[in-house]
Every structure is written in C-alpha cells, then in structure tokens.
Amino acid sequence: MEAIKVTECSQCECKFCDECGDIKGKLCYDCVGWEDEADDESDADVDDWDDGWDDNKPN
C-alpha cells in the first residue's frame, strides 16, 4: 500500500501509515492490540485477590 507519510512504531520499529496504527502514540496496529491486552490482563489479576477470602483465611 502506498502512503504519503509513514511513522515508525516505538515498540517494534515497524513502519505504518495513519490508517494502520496510532500516530500520536507511535504504535502500529499490532502493538496497540498487545498494549490493550496487557491492560486487560493486569486488571483481571488485581480483581482476583479479593475473591475467595473471608477473614484472612482461604475458603
């Protein structure tokens, strides 16, 4: 695909156009997806700490 302007991804150094990633964040489409997935996983881990514990004893 031809593009007038390309940006280099700050994570994987892949070159991408404004339709194929986040120009402001300098992240290609693939790295934007990995970043979102990492955020989802870290939130899930924090929530699990409170599940299944009553009065500091395991159920």
C-alpha positions as CSV (number, residue, x, y, z in Angstrom):
1,M,0.0,0.0,0.0
2,E,1.3,3.5,-0.8
3,A,1.2,6.2,1.8
4,I,2.2,9.8,1.8
5,K,3.6,9.7,5.4
6,V,4.8,6.7,7.4
7,T,5.6,6.5,11.1
8,E,8.0,4.1,12.8
9,C,6.5,2.1,15.7
10,S,8.1,2.9,19.1
11,Q,7.8,-0.8,20.1
12,C,8.6,-3.0,17.1
13,E,10.1,-0.4,14.8
14,C,7.7,-1.4,12.0
15,K,6.7,1.4,9.6
16,F,2.9,2.2,9.4
17,C,0.6,4.8,8.0
18,D,-2.1,6.8,9.8
19,E,-4.7,4.2,8.9
20,C,-2.6,1.3,10.4
21,G,-1.9,2.5,13.9
22,D,-1.8,5.3,16.5
23,I,0.3,8.1,15.0
24,K,0.2,10.2,18.3
25,G,1.3,7.2,20.4
26,K,3.7,6.0,17.7
27,L,2.3,2.4,17.9
28,C,1.4,0.2,14.9
29,Y,-1.9,-1.7,14.8
30,D,-0.3,-4.9,16.2
31,C,1.4,-3.2,19.1
32,V,-1.7,-1.2,20.0
33,G,-3.5,-4.5,20.3
34,W,-0.8,-6.0,22.5
35,E,-0.9,-3.0,24.8
36,D,-4.7,-3.2,25.2
37,E,-4.5,-6.9,26.0
38,A,-1.8,-6.3,28.7
39,D,-4.0,-3.8,30.4
40,D,-6.9,-6.2,30.4
41,E,-4.8,-9.0,32.0
42,S,-3.4,-6.7,34.7
43,D,-6.9,-5.6,35.7
44,A,-8.1,-9.2,36.0
45,D,-5.2,-10.2,38.2
46,V,-5.9,-7.4,40.7
47,D,-9.6,-8.3,41.0
48,D,-8.8,-12.0,41.8
49,W,-7.0,-11.1,45.0
50,D,-10.3,-10.4,46.8
51,D,-12.1,-13.4,45.5
52,G,-12.4,-16.4,47.8
53,W,-11.0,-15.0,51.1
54,D,-13.0,-14.4,54.3
55,D,-11.4,-13.1,57.5
56,N,-7.9,-13.6,56.1
57,K,-8.5,-17.4,55.7
58,P,-8.8,-19.3,52.4
59,N,-12.2,-20.8,51.7
